[in-house]
Amino acid sequence: MAIEENLSKVLARYDELQALMATSTGGGKFAALSKEFSDLGPIVEQVNRLRQLRQELTDAEAMVNDSDPDLRAMAEEEMHRLKAEVKEQESAVQIALLPKDEADAKNAILEVRAGTGGEEAALFAAELFRMYERYASRKGWKFEIVDLSETGIGGLKEAIAEISGRNVFSKLKFESGVHRVQRVPATEASGRIHTSAATVAVMPEAEDVDIELHPDDLRIETMRSQGSGGQHVNKTESAIRITHIPSGFFVKCQENKSQHKNRERAMSILKARLYDVQRQALDAKRSADRKSQVGSGDRSERIRTYNFPQGRVTDHRINLTLYKIDEVMEGGGLDEFVDALSAEDQAERLASLS
């Protein structure tokens, strides 16, 4: 049985790591062994718990044939309870054995852009950006605006933020795609419902070990900040624009008064974009023979519709509709989509293993 082979391999590797750490002299190798050992710890606990429950079930089944009727009745009751616990624990172990997305624990770069729909699309992009900011606040995450490109009446052509905290990317990674809005614009005199869209991209923040940038591949330009910023605007060249020549990607950052901080932020976002391209290429290769239930995360894929007249939000990947649009836009109702998408992804990966 495949799962039993996996259980044996996990336990054997755990024992092997213990032995290797005992003889290691420290340094980078010890740190790598220690991390793997720590990561396997919770899985080993789940496996040991499963084996304990199975042994208890075997003992209870043996007692069912006892000549004492009272003891036999107790054993039957215990056997039914243990069967349910074993089944539940087997599911927990299967989930624990699923390959982990190495980016799940990372911070994230959020990019929101206005799509089709003109000024209404820009207004919706601004509302989406605020929705994620409120969601981050509820989670206790740090939400730092990197760049804003505003329109005249409160909309956003483009907005970029760094979100840092516990397991940020794992929560937001299914938000990438086209978000569609259906409502009557404030400027619409006839009361006709319009459809507009905004594009969301969520990328894991890349570390130095993930992406290496060669200085010869970069063109770095300084310029004066534009937009909000009071007296500081247009006085100093603190804004930074970095172009990655091989890919054509460029990032502009002007939210800080410090040119050094803007440069750091822009470099971080550029690395995240390049890391995201690498991840998408790898994911496409891995899933070439199957299509994920929660979608590919492609920026061109319509994933969700926000219908204001009907007060509903529908996620098209999992056919989930919530009639609480105000709560969703405030960030409070977003977890229902996040949890459902994560569960669907988990179920799909479990099915592929079996």
DAUR-V291962 format. One record per pair of residues at least 4 apart in sequence whose ideal C-beta (glycine too) atoms are under 6 Angstrom apart, sorted by the first residue. I is the first residue (numbers start at 1). J is the second residue. If there is no record, write none. Layout:
# DAUR-V291962
I:J ; I:J
This chain:
# DAUR-V291962
6:97 ; 7:47 ; 10:43 ; 14:40 ; 14:44 ; 17:33 ; 17:36 ; 17:37 ; 20:33 ; 21:33 ; 24:30 ; 26:30 ; 30:34 ; 40:44 ; 43:96 ; 46:92 ; 46:93 ; 46:96 ; 47:93 ; 49:89 ; 50:89 ; 50:93 ; 53:85 ; 53:86 ; 53:89 ; 54:86 ; 56:82 ; 57:82 ; 57:86 ; 60:75 ; 60:78 ; 60:79 ; 60:82 ; 61:79 ; 63:75 ; 64:75 ; 64:76 ; 66:71 ; 66:72 ; 94:350 ; 98:349 ; 103:169 ; 103:204 ; 104:169 ; 104:170 ; 105:167 ; 106:169 ; 106:204 ; 106:205 ; 107:164 ; 107:168 ; 107:205 ; 108:163 ; 108:168 ; 108:169 ; 108:172 ; 108:202 ; 109:203 ; 109:205 ; 109:269 ; 109:272 ; 110:132 ; 110:161 ; 110:163 ; 110:202 ; 111:160 ; 111:201 ; 112:125 ; 112:128 ; 112:129 ; 112:159 ; 112:200 ; 113:158 ; 113:199 ; 114:121 ; 114:122 ; 114:125 ; 114:157 ; 114:198 ; 115:121 ; 115:197 ; 115:198 ; 115:199 ; 116:197 ; 117:121 ; 117:196 ; 119:155 ; 120:185 ; 120:194 ; 120:196 ; 121:196 ; 121:198 ; 122:151 ; 122:155 ; 122:156 ; 122:157 ; 123:155 ; 124:181 ; 124:196 ; 124:198 ; 125:156 ; 125:198 ; 126:155 ; 126:156 ; 128:198 ; 129:159 ; 131:329 ; 131:331 ; 133:143 ; 134:330 ; 134:331 ; 135:331 ; 135:334 ; 136:141 ; 136:143 ; 136:163 ; 138:331 ; 141:163 ; 141:165 ; 141:168 ; 142:164 ; 143:161 ; 143:163 ; 144:162 ; 145:161 ; 145:255 ; 146:160 ; 146:161 ; 146:162 ; 146:253 ; 146:255 ; 146:265 ; 147:160 ; 147:252 ; 147:253 ; 148:159 ; 149:157 ; 149:158 ; 150:156 ; 151:155 ; 163:168 ; 169:173 ; 169:204 ; 171:338 ; 172:202 ; 173:202 ; 174:294 ; 174:341 ; 175:200 ; 175:202 ; 176:200 ; 176:201 ; 176:202 ; 176:297 ; 177:301 ; 177:303 ; 178:197 ; 178:199 ; 178:302 ; 179:198 ; 179:200 ; 179:304 ; 180:197 ; 180:302 ; 180:305 ; 181:196 ; 181:306 ; 182:193 ; 182:195 ; 182:307 ; 183:308 ; 184:188 ; 184:191 ; 184:193 ; 185:194 ; 188:192 ; 199:299 ; 201:299 ; 203:272 ; 203:276 ; 205:272 ; 206:210 ; 206:211 ; 206:271 ; 206:272 ; 206:275 ; 210:275 ; 211:271 ; 211:274 ; 211:275 ; 217:245 ; 217:246 ; 218:242 ; 219:243 ; 220:242 ; 221:241 ; 222:237 ; 223:237 ; 223:239 ; 224:234 ; 224:237 ; 225:229 ; 225:233 ; 225:238 ; 225:239 ; 225:254 ; 229:233 ; 232:257 ; 238:257 ; 238:259 ; 239:254 ; 240:253 ; 240:262 ; 240:263 ; 240:266 ; 241:252 ; 242:251 ; 242:266 ; 242:270 ; 243:250 ; 244:249 ; 244:270 ; 249:273 ; 251:266 ; 251:269 ; 251:270 ; 253:262 ; 253:265 ; 253:266 ; 256:261 ; 256:262 ; 271:275 ; 292:348 ; 293:344 ; 293:348 ; 294:317 ; 294:341 ; 294:344 ; 294:345 ; 295:301 ; 295:317 ; 303:317 ; 304:315 ; 305:314 ; 306:313 ; 307:312 ; 311:323 ; 311:325 ; 312:321 ; 312:323 ; 313:322 ; 313:325 ; 313:328 ; 314:321 ; 315:320 ; 315:337 ; 318:340 ; 318:344 ; 320:340 ; 324:333 ; 327:332 ; 327:333 ; 328:333 ; 328:334 ; 334:338 ; 335:339
